[in-house]
Amino acid sequence: MNNSEEKQSTVYIVDDDDAMRESLTWLIESVGLNVETYASADEFLESYYPGRPGCVLLDVRMPGMSGLELQGHLQKQQVTVPVIMITGHGDVPMAVRAMKSGAIDFIEKPFNDEQLLESIRNALAIDDTRRDQQSFKAEVASRLAQLTPRESEVMDMVTAGKSNKEIANSLGVSAKTVEAHRAKVMEKMEAGSLAELVRLVVSSHN
């Protein structure tokens, strides 16, 4: 990921410890990344809106809503922002639980600066990849929506490996009509080959 991409992302620090927020901010800003800090989970939820690029550095233990509870809340809302848990030694079992629930890493206090920055870079790369996938899926869905019911039918049979003749027999139409539908499907789906069409259809189901 290049620097301009990193600068478009934000590292959200959610920690009730003022000194910890300050030192994390200094460290992360020193490598040119944007930072926003929150003293509680509620404060973060009031400000954050899904879809903003970045990652969340989340303290496991906080008054009110804990880090684990915030992580659970984000999951329920289907917010896919990557989460890195910050944990004290006694919180490691909790952090492991968080990893099993989808957190991408946990960092123990006192943490190693380079280890933390590496984890953040990894989280931002994951966020980038997820965004690309979501954008691609939305684009494929938009193309699929342009197909007529008959074109969708033909596409399903084509991608299932049926020949034009088999499709024609199955639908009770001429092979020429199937060819015309098939050409329209390739055009609307912007597929240059059968293999590409299959890839697009498979991606729409994942």
N, C-alpha and C positions, 0 to 999 in steps of 0.2 A: 504494500500500500504506500503510495507516495504522500509527501507532506501535505499537498493541497487536499487530498482525500481525507487525511487525518483531521485537518482543521475544520472540515465540514461536520465532523462528528464531535460529540460532547461526552466527557466522562462525568457521570452523575455520582457524587459521593453522598451516601446517606449514613451518617454517624452522629451520635449524640455527644461525642467528645470534641469540644471546640479545638483543642490543641491538635488532635488527630486530623480533623478536617483541614486545619491550617497547614500542617506539614505535608499532607497528601496533595493539597492544592499547589503548594510550592513545587513539589517534586514533579507533578504531572505537567504543570504549566512550563516547567524548565525544558521540556522536550517539545514544546510548541503545540500542545493539545488544549482544547477548550475544556473548562471545568465549571460545573455548577455544584454547589454544596447545599445539603439539607440536614437539619438537626434531628429530624424524625421522619418516619415513614409517611405519616399524614401530610407533612409539609411537602414531601416529594410528590405524593399523589395529587395534591392540589395544583401543583405547577406543571407536572409532566403530562404530555399528551402522546398517546401511542403514535408511532411512525417516525418519531425524531431519531435520527441516526446516533449511535453511540453505544455505551455500555454502562452498567451500574456497579459501583463499588459499595457493597452493602455490609454493614456491621451486623453480626449475628444477634448480639444482645443489645436491645434498646428499650427504654421505657415505652409503654404503650404498645403499639404494634411492633413485634420483633422482626428481625430480618427474614426469618423463615416464613412468618405470616405474610410479610410484604411479597416475598417471592411467590407464595401460594396464591395471593390475590392477583398478581400479574399473570400467572398461569391461567387462572379462571377467566380472566379478561382476554386471554389469547394474545397477550403482549409478548413478543418474542425477543425483546431487548436482552442481550447477553448479561448474565449476573456473575460477578466475582464476589465471593464471601470473604469478609475480613473477620478473623477469629482469634480469640485468646486461646492459650493452650488447653484450658478446660472445656472449650467449646468444640473441639475437633469432632467428637461424635455427631454433634449438630451439623457441622460443616459437611461431613460425609453424607448425612441425610439430605442436605441441600444439593449436593452433587447428584445424588440419586434422583432428585426432583428436577434436575435440569441445569443447576448452576454449572458454569464451565470450569471453575477453579475455586480453591480456597487458599487464602494467604494468612499465615500465622503471624501474630504480633510477637515480638518486634520483627518486622518484615525486612527482607533484603530489597533495596531499592530497584536493583536491576531485575530481580525476579518479578516484582510487582509490575514494572514497566513492560516486561516481556509478556506477562499475562494480559495486560491491558491491550497491547498491540494485537495479540492473538484474538481477544474478544472483539476488537474493532474489525479485524479481518473476517471473523465469523459473521458479524453483523452485516458487513458488505456482501458476503456470499448469500446470506438469507434474503437480503433485499433484492439482489440480482435474480434469485430464484422466484421470489414473489412477483417481481416485475414481469419476468418471462411467463409465469403462469397466467397472469392477468392478460398479457398480450395474446396468448394462445386461446384463452376463454373468449376474448373479443373476436378472434378469427372464427372460432367454432360457432359463435352466435350469428354469424353472417350466413351460415349454411341453411338451406331449406331442409325440411324433414326428409325429403327423398335423397338429397345430397348427403345428409348424415347417414342415411341407411346404406347408401353406396360406399361411403367412406368406411363404415364399420366392416362391411364385407371385404372391401379391398385390403384393409389392414389385417383382416383375419386370414388373408392368403388366398381368397377366392379369385378365380379368373373372371374376365369380362363375360365369357359365355355362361359360366355358372351363375353369376349375378343376374344376367339377363333372364335365364331360365327361372331363377328364384323369384324375380320381380314381375315376370310376365311382360317384359319389354324387349326391344331389339338390342343387339350388342352395340349398335351405333349410338343408341340412346344412352347406354351405360357409359360408353366412351365420352360422350358429351358431358354427362354428370361428373365423371371422373376428372375430366379436364377442368371443370368448374371448381371441384373440390381442391385440386392442386393449386389453382389460381388463388382462391379465397384463403387457403391455409398457408399460402406463400411457401409451398414445399417444392424443392427442385428435384426431388426423387422420391421413390416409394419409401426408401429407408428413412428419409427425413420426415415424411408424413407419419410413419409409424412412431418415430421418436416424439413428435409433437402430440400425438394421441396418447401415448404412454405417459408423457409428462403431465397431461391434463388430468389423469386419474390418480397421480401420486399426491 
